[in-house]
Amino acid sequence: MARVLDGIRLIRREQALVVLFLALSITSVGEGIFSTLFVVFTNKVLHGGSTEMGWLMGAQAVGGVTGGLLIGFIASKVPATG
């Protein structure tokens, strides 16, 4: 428990960590909501079944991998500032 409290103190001291922690917290809540409602949206709005759900999830995965690779490529070409 002491390590958790030390981590919280460190986050509160460093402004960059506070911003990062808050951004990740907000996106995690959004992802949880999206994941929960994605099945309902696919079924009720798009009138899709398990096959369509699989295609949509596959497209989302390909987009995530492609975006990660693209960001990695851009990061190698753009110099860091700070």
A tleap script that builds the chain and sets N, CA, C and O, in Angstrom:
source leaprc.protein.ff14SB
mol = sequence {
  NMET ALA ARG VAL LEU ASP GLY ILE ARG LEU
  ILE ARG ARG GLU GLN ALA LEU VAL VAL LEU
  PHE LEU ALA LEU SER ILE THR SER VAL GLY
  GLU GLY ILE PHE SER THR LEU PHE VAL VAL
  PHE THR ASN LYS VAL LEU HIE GLY GLY SER
  THR GLU MET GLY TRP LEU MET GLY ALA GLN
  ALA VAL GLY GLY VAL THR GLY GLY LEU LEU
  ILE GLY PHE ILE ALA SER LYS VAL PRO ALA
  THR CGLY
}
set mol.1.N position { 0.825 -1.200 0.000 }
set mol.1.CA position { 0.000 0.000 0.000 }
set mol.1.C position { 0.864 1.256 0.000 }
set mol.1.O position { 0.488 2.282 -0.568 }
set mol.2.N position { 2.013 1.165 0.637 }
set mol.2.CA position { 2.899 2.330 0.692 }
set mol.2.C position { 3.393 2.705 -0.702 }
set mol.2.O position { 3.562 3.887 -1.003 }
set mol.3.N position { 3.627 1.701 -1.558 }
set mol.3.CA position { 4.089 1.986 -2.915 }
set mol.3.C position { 3.005 2.697 -3.733 }
set mol.3.O position { 3.303 3.565 -4.554 }
set mol.4.N position { 1.763 2.323 -3.502 }
set mol.4.CA position { 0.661 2.983 -4.199 }
set mol.4.C position { 0.598 4.451 -3.783 }
set mol.4.O position { 0.442 5.333 -4.627 }
set mol.5.N position { 0.718 4.702 -2.506 }
set mol.5.CA position { 0.689 6.085 -2.014 }
set mol.5.C position { 1.887 6.876 -2.525 }
set mol.5.O position { 1.756 8.058 -2.842 }
set mol.6.N position { 3.050 6.238 -2.608 }
set mol.6.CA position { 4.223 6.911 -3.179 }
set mol.6.C position { 3.978 7.262 -4.644 }
set mol.6.O position { 4.365 8.339 -5.099 }
set mol.7.N position { 3.350 6.374 -5.369 }
set mol.7.CA position { 3.029 6.639 -6.766 }
set mol.7.C position { 2.054 7.787 -6.923 }
set mol.7.O position { 2.213 8.626 -7.810 }
set mol.8.N position { 1.051 7.830 -6.071 }
set mol.8.CA position { 0.078 8.929 -6.116 }
set mol.8.C position { 0.756 10.256 -5.798 }
set mol.8.O position { 0.468 11.269 -6.435 }
set mol.9.N position { 1.647 10.254 -4.825 }
set mol.9.CA position { 2.378 11.488 -4.494 }
set mol.9.C position { 3.240 11.943 -5.674 }
set mol.9.O position { 3.319 13.137 -5.967 }
set mol.10.N position { 3.881 10.997 -6.341 }
set mol.10.CA position { 4.707 11.341 -7.502 }
set mol.10.C position { 3.859 11.938 -8.617 }
set mol.10.O position { 4.246 12.931 -9.233 }
set mol.11.N position { 2.708 11.335 -8.877 }
set mol.11.CA position { 1.808 11.852 -9.916 }
set mol.11.C position { 1.356 13.268 -9.574 }
set mol.11.O position { 1.304 14.126 -10.455 }
set mol.12.N position { 1.034 13.521 -8.329 }
set mol.12.CA position { 0.561 14.849 -7.935 }
set mol.12.C position { 1.656 15.911 -8.024 }
set mol.12.O position { 1.364 17.088 -8.234 }
set mol.13.N position { 2.915 15.497 -7.865 }
set mol.13.CA position { 4.037 16.440 -7.929 }
set mol.13.C position { 4.386 16.866 -9.346 }
set mol.13.O position { 4.765 18.015 -9.570 }
set mol.14.N position { 4.267 15.969 -10.289 }
set mol.14.CA position { 4.684 16.229 -11.672 }
set mol.14.C position { 3.481 16.589 -12.532 }
set mol.14.O position { 2.581 15.768 -12.711 }
set mol.15.N position { 3.454 17.797 -13.060 }
set mol.15.CA position { 2.307 18.260 -13.840 }
set mol.15.C position { 2.085 17.411 -15.093 }
set mol.15.O position { 0.942 17.133 -15.459 }
set mol.16.N position { 3.163 17.000 -15.746 }
set mol.16.CA position { 3.024 16.175 -16.947 }
set mol.16.C position { 2.347 14.849 -16.613 }
set mol.16.O position { 1.535 14.349 -17.392 }
set mol.17.N position { 2.679 14.283 -15.457 }
set mol.17.CA position { 2.044 13.024 -15.047 }
set mol.17.C position { 0.575 13.224 -14.697 }
set mol.17.O position { -0.249 12.346 -14.954 }
set mol.18.N position { 0.241 14.370 -14.112 }
set mol.18.CA position { -1.165 14.670 -13.802 }
set mol.18.C position { -1.976 14.711 -15.093 }
set mol.18.O position { -3.051 14.117 -15.179 }
set mol.19.N position { -1.456 15.412 -16.090 }
set mol.19.CA position { -2.162 15.526 -17.372 }
set mol.19.C position { -2.289 14.148 -18.021 }
set mol.19.O position { -3.364 13.786 -18.501 }
set mol.20.N position { -1.216 13.392 -18.037 }
set mol.20.CA position { -1.243 12.051 -18.619 }
set mol.20.C position { -2.226 11.145 -17.884 }
set mol.20.O position { -3.000 10.425 -18.514 }
set mol.21.N position { -2.196 11.179 -16.559 }
set mol.21.CA position { -3.095 10.362 -15.754 }
set mol.21.C position { -4.554 10.714 -16.013 }
set mol.21.O position { -5.395 9.825 -16.149 }
set mol.22.N position { -4.857 12.008 -16.082 }
set mol.22.CA position { -6.241 12.436 -16.347 }
set mol.22.C position { -6.684 12.048 -17.758 }
set mol.22.O position { -7.809 11.588 -17.953 }
set mol.23.N position { -5.804 12.231 -18.736 }
set mol.23.CA position { -6.151 11.875 -20.114 }
set mol.23.C position { -6.417 10.376 -20.232 }
set mol.23.O position { -7.386 9.965 -20.871 }
set mol.24.N position { -5.568 9.566 -19.624 }
set mol.24.CA position { -5.783 8.119 -19.679 }
set mol.24.C position { -7.048 7.703 -18.931 }
set mol.24.O position { -7.745 6.781 -19.352 }
set mol.25.N position { -7.341 8.375 -17.834 }
set mol.25.CA position { -8.566 8.067 -17.089 }
set mol.25.C position { -9.803 8.359 -17.923 }
set mol.25.O position { -10.730 7.551 -17.971 }
set mol.26.N position { -9.819 9.512 -18.578 }
set mol.26.CA position { -10.977 9.890 -19.399 }
set mol.26.C position { -11.137 8.945 -20.583 }
set mol.26.O position { -12.245 8.501 -20.884 }
set mol.27.N position { -10.026 8.637 -21.256 }
set mol.27.CA position { -10.133 7.734 -22.408 }
set mol.27.C position { -10.508 6.322 -21.984 }
set mol.27.O position { -11.176 5.613 -22.736 }
set mol.28.N position { -10.096 5.901 -20.800 }
set mol.28.CA position { -10.479 4.567 -20.319 }
set mol.28.C position { -11.982 4.471 -20.062 }
set mol.28.O position { -12.611 3.464 -20.384 }
set mol.29.N position { -12.545 5.519 -19.485 }
set mol.29.CA position { -14.000 5.530 -19.268 }
set mol.29.C position { -14.725 5.517 -20.614 }
set mol.29.O position { -15.696 4.782 -20.794 }
set mol.30.N position { -14.252 6.329 -21.553 }
set mol.30.CA position { -14.854 6.351 -22.889 }
set mol.30.C position { -14.765 4.998 -23.579 }
set mol.30.O position { -15.730 4.556 -24.203 }
set mol.31.N position { -13.628 4.345 -23.475 }
set mol.31.CA position { -13.458 3.022 -24.089 }
set mol.31.C position { -14.396 1.996 -23.446 }
set mol.31.O position { -14.942 1.133 -24.133 }
set mol.32.N position { -14.576 2.094 -22.145 }
set mol.32.CA position { -15.495 1.188 -21.468 }
set mol.32.C position { -16.928 1.370 -21.941 }
set mol.32.O position { -17.642 0.393 -22.164 }
set mol.33.N position { -17.346 2.611 -22.093 }
set mol.33.CA position { -18.689 2.902 -22.587 }
set mol.33.C position { -18.837 2.414 -24.024 }
set mol.33.O position { -19.834 1.781 -24.372 }
set mol.34.N position { -17.838 2.712 -24.858 }
set mol.34.CA position { -17.873 2.295 -26.259 }
set mol.34.C position { -17.949 0.777 -26.377 }
set mol.34.O position { -18.756 0.255 -27.146 }
set mol.35.N position { -17.123 0.071 -25.627 }
set mol.35.CA position { -17.107 -1.389 -25.699 }
set mol.35.C position { -18.447 -1.991 -25.283 }
set mol.35.O position { -18.904 -2.976 -25.863 }
set mol.36.N position { -19.059 -1.395 -24.288 }
set mol.36.CA position { -20.341 -1.902 -23.810 }
set mol.36.C position { -21.452 -1.663 -24.829 }
set mol.36.O position { -22.269 -2.551 -25.073 }
set mol.37.N position { -21.486 -0.487 -25.415 }
set mol.37.CA position { -22.566 -0.142 -26.331 }
set mol.37.C position { -22.329 -0.587 -27.770 }
set mol.37.O position { -23.250 -0.542 -28.586 }
set mol.38.N position { -21.117 -1.014 -28.094 }
set mol.38.CA position { -20.781 -1.417 -29.459 }
set mol.38.C position { -21.633 -2.597 -29.925 }
set mol.38.O position { -22.108 -2.618 -31.060 }
set mol.39.N position { -21.822 -3.566 -29.051 }
set mol.39.CA position { -22.621 -4.746 -29.403 }
set mol.39.C position { -24.074 -4.346 -29.632 }
set mol.39.O position { -24.700 -4.783 -30.597 }
set mol.40.N position { -24.599 -3.525 -28.753 }
set mol.40.CA position { -25.993 -3.086 -28.879 }
set mol.40.C position { -26.173 -2.270 -30.163 }
set mol.40.O position { -27.156 -2.459 -30.880 }
set mol.41.N position { -25.241 -1.370 -30.457 }
set mol.41.CA position { -25.305 -0.556 -31.669 }
set mol.41.C position { -25.281 -1.429 -32.918 }
set mol.41.O position { -26.073 -1.236 -33.840 }
set mol.42.N position { -24.365 -2.389 -32.935 }
set mol.42.CA position { -24.257 -3.276 -34.099 }
set mol.42.C position { -25.545 -4.067 -34.295 }
set mol.42.O position { -26.007 -4.238 -35.422 }
set mol.43.N position { -26.114 -4.541 -33.214 }
set mol.43.CA position { -27.305 -5.376 -33.299 }
set mol.43.C position { -28.555 -4.564 -33.604 }
set mol.43.O position { -29.291 -4.891 -34.535 }
set mol.44.N position { -28.802 -3.523 -32.843 }
set mol.44.CA position { -30.069 -2.786 -32.950 }
set mol.44.C position { -30.097 -1.755 -34.079 }
set mol.44.O position { -31.110 -1.628 -34.767 }
set mol.45.N position { -29.010 -1.024 -34.278 }
set mol.45.CA position { -28.995 0.044 -35.272 }
set mol.45.C position { -28.578 -0.483 -36.639 }
set mol.45.O position { -29.225 -0.197 -37.647 }
set mol.46.N position { -27.503 -1.248 -36.667 }
set mol.46.CA position { -27.002 -1.765 -37.939 }
set mol.46.C position { -27.655 -3.084 -38.352 }
set mol.46.O position { -27.452 -3.558 -39.470 }
set mol.47.N position { -28.439 -3.675 -37.449 }
set mol.47.CA position { -29.112 -4.954 -37.686 }
set mol.47.C position { -28.110 -6.032 -38.087 }
set mol.47.O position { -28.373 -6.841 -38.977 }
set mol.48.N position { -26.974 -6.029 -37.427 }
set mol.48.CA position { -25.923 -6.992 -37.713 }
set mol.48.C position { -25.902 -8.103 -36.678 }
set mol.48.O position { -26.455 -7.976 -35.585 }
set mol.49.N position { -25.260 -9.178 -37.045 }
set mol.49.CA position { -25.098 -10.314 -36.156 }
set mol.49.C position { -23.633 -10.517 -35.809 }
set mol.49.O position { -22.837 -9.578 -35.820 }
set mol.50.N position { -23.295 -11.758 -35.501 }
set mol.50.CA position { -21.930 -12.047 -35.078 }
set mol.50.C position { -20.922 -11.856 -36.210 }
set mol.50.O position { -19.787 -11.452 -35.958 }
set mol.51.N position { -21.318 -12.140 -37.448 }
set mol.51.CA position { -20.399 -11.963 -38.572 }
set mol.51.C position { -20.047 -10.493 -38.760 }
set mol.51.O position { -18.876 -10.143 -38.905 }
set mol.52.N position { -21.052 -9.642 -38.757 }
set mol.52.CA position { -20.821 -8.208 -38.916 }
set mol.52.C position { -20.019 -7.647 -37.737 }
set mol.52.O position { -19.169 -6.773 -37.907 }
set mol.53.N position { -20.301 -8.157 -36.561 }
set mol.53.CA position { -19.560 -7.736 -35.377 }
set mol.53.C position { -18.079 -8.089 -35.538 }
set mol.53.O position { -17.205 -7.288 -35.205 }
set mol.54.N position { -17.808 -9.270 -36.041 }
set mol.54.CA position { -16.433 -9.691 -36.278 }
set mol.54.C position { -15.724 -8.818 -37.299 }
set mol.54.O position { -14.562 -8.456 -37.114 }
set mol.55.N position { -16.426 -8.479 -38.381 }
set mol.55.CA position { -15.837 -7.602 -39.398 }
set mol.55.C position { -15.518 -6.227 -38.824 }
set mol.55.O position { -14.451 -5.674 -39.088 }
set mol.56.N position { -16.434 -5.678 -38.046 }
set mol.56.CA position { -16.206 -4.356 -37.449 }
set mol.56.C position { -15.051 -4.381 -36.451 }
set mol.56.O position { -14.235 -3.460 -36.414 }
set mol.57.N position { -14.987 -5.426 -35.655 }
set mol.57.CA position { -13.891 -5.533 -34.691 }
set mol.57.C position { -12.556 -5.738 -35.405 }
set mol.57.O position { -11.529 -5.217 -34.970 }
set mol.58.N position { -12.571 -6.491 -36.495 }
set mol.58.CA position { -11.357 -6.679 -37.287 }
set mol.58.C position { -10.886 -5.379 -37.906 }
set mol.58.O position { -9.691 -5.082 -37.914 }
set mol.59.N position { -11.833 -4.598 -38.429 }
set mol.59.CA position { -11.483 -3.302 -39.010 }
set mol.59.C position { -10.918 -2.364 -37.952 }
set mol.59.O position { -9.984 -1.608 -38.220 }
set mol.60.N position { -11.475 -2.414 -36.767 }
set mol.60.CA position { -10.973 -1.587 -35.668 }
set mol.60.C position { -9.550 -2.006 -35.294 }
set mol.60.O position { -8.707 -1.151 -35.022 }
set mol.61.N position { -9.279 -3.296 -35.279 }
set mol.61.CA position { -7.939 -3.787 -34.952 }
set mol.61.C position { -6.925 -3.379 -36.019 }
set mol.61.O position { -5.820 -2.944 -35.696 }
set mol.62.N position { -7.300 -3.520 -37.284 }
set mol.62.CA position { -6.394 -3.126 -38.374 }
set mol.62.C position { -6.108 -1.627 -38.303 }
set mol.62.O position { -4.971 -1.200 -38.503 }
set mol.63.N position { -7.128 -0.837 -38.020 }
set mol.63.CA position { -6.929 0.602 -37.876 }
set mol.63.C position { -6.006 0.938 -36.719 }
set mol.63.O position { -5.185 1.849 -36.829 }
set mol.64.N position { -6.124 0.223 -35.620 }
set mol.64.CA position { -5.252 0.460 -34.472 }
set mol.64.C position { -3.803 0.125 -34.762 }
set mol.64.O position { -2.899 0.874 -34.393 }
set mol.65.N position { -3.582 -1.004 -35.426 }
set mol.65.CA position { -2.214 -1.397 -35.779 }
set mol.65.C position { -1.625 -0.419 -36.798 }
set mol.65.O position { -0.478 0.008 -36.665 }
set mol.66.N position { -2.410 -0.073 -37.807 }
set mol.66.CA position { -1.943 0.863 -38.831 }
set mol.66.C position { -1.626 2.230 -38.218 }
set mol.66.O position { -0.601 2.834 -38.536 }
set mol.67.N position { -2.497 2.707 -37.350 }
set mol.67.CA position { -2.259 3.985 -36.683 }
set mol.67.C position { -1.009 3.952 -35.822 }
set mol.67.O position { -0.250 4.920 -35.799 }
set mol.68.N position { -0.785 2.854 -35.115 }
set mol.68.CA position { 0.418 2.721 -34.294 }
set mol.68.C position { 1.684 2.739 -35.130 }
set mol.68.O position { 2.667 3.387 -34.769 }
set mol.69.N position { 1.658 2.028 -36.246 }
set mol.69.CA position { 2.818 2.021 -37.140 }
set mol.69.C position { 3.055 3.405 -37.745 }
set mol.69.O position { 4.197 3.850 -37.861 }
set mol.70.N position { 1.979 4.078 -38.127 }
set mol.70.CA position { 2.099 5.413 -38.707 }
set mol.70.C position { 2.669 6.406 -37.699 }
set mol.70.O position { 3.533 7.213 -38.042 }
set mol.71.N position { 2.195 6.353 -36.475 }
set mol.71.CA position { 2.709 7.240 -35.429 }
set mol.71.C position { 4.185 6.944 -35.161 }
set mol.71.O position { 4.974 7.864 -34.948 }
set mol.72.N position { 4.558 5.668 -35.173 }
set mol.72.CA position { 5.962 5.306 -34.991 }
set mol.72.C position { 6.832 5.857 -36.105 }
set mol.72.O position { 7.935 6.342 -35.857 }
set mol.73.N position { 6.337 5.782 -37.335 }
set mol.73.CA position { 7.079 6.321 -38.472 }
set mol.73.C position { 7.231 7.833 -38.365 }
set mol.73.O position { 8.316 8.373 -38.577 }
set mol.74.N position { 6.140 8.508 -38.035 }
set mol.74.CA position { 6.178 9.969 -37.896 }
set mol.74.C position { 7.116 10.365 -36.757 }
set mol.74.O position { 7.875 11.327 -36.879 }
set mol.75.N position { 7.064 9.631 -35.660 }
set mol.75.CA position { 7.919 9.955 -34.502 }
set mol.75.C position { 9.400 9.811 -34.854 }
set mol.75.O position { 10.240 10.530 -34.314 }
set mol.76.N position { 9.718 8.893 -35.749 }
set mol.76.CA position { 11.130 8.731 -36.122 }
set mol.76.C position { 11.604 9.857 -37.047 }
set mol.76.O position { 12.808 10.087 -37.159 }
set mol.77.N position { 10.695 10.552 -37.702 }
set mol.77.CA position { 11.067 11.629 -38.625 }
set mol.77.C position { 10.992 13.021 -38.009 }
set mol.77.O position { 11.697 13.925 -38.456 }
set mol.78.N position { 10.160 13.212 -37.002 }
set mol.78.CA position { 9.970 14.526 -36.378 }
set mol.78.C position { 10.798 14.589 -35.101 }
set mol.78.O position { 10.658 13.722 -34.239 }
set mol.79.N position { 11.646 15.581 -34.964 }
set mol.79.CA position { 12.475 15.666 -33.754 }
set mol.79.C position { 11.635 16.029 -32.535 }
set mol.79.O position { 10.658 16.771 -32.637 }
set mol.80.N position { 12.026 15.503 -31.397 }
set mol.80.CA position { 11.343 15.815 -30.136 }
set mol.80.C position { 11.732 17.229 -29.690 }
set mol.80.O position { 12.864 17.669 -29.893 }
set mol.81.N position { 10.786 17.917 -29.091 }
set mol.81.CA position { 11.068 19.251 -28.561 }
set mol.81.C position { 10.959 19.204 -27.056 }
set mol.81.O position { 10.331 18.302 -26.501 }
set mol.82.N position { 11.551 20.142 -26.410 }
set mol.82.CA position { 11.387 20.176 -24.968 }
set mol.82.C position { 12.583 20.578 -24.309 }
set mol.82.O position { 12.614 20.659 -23.081 }
savepdb mol mol.pdb
quit
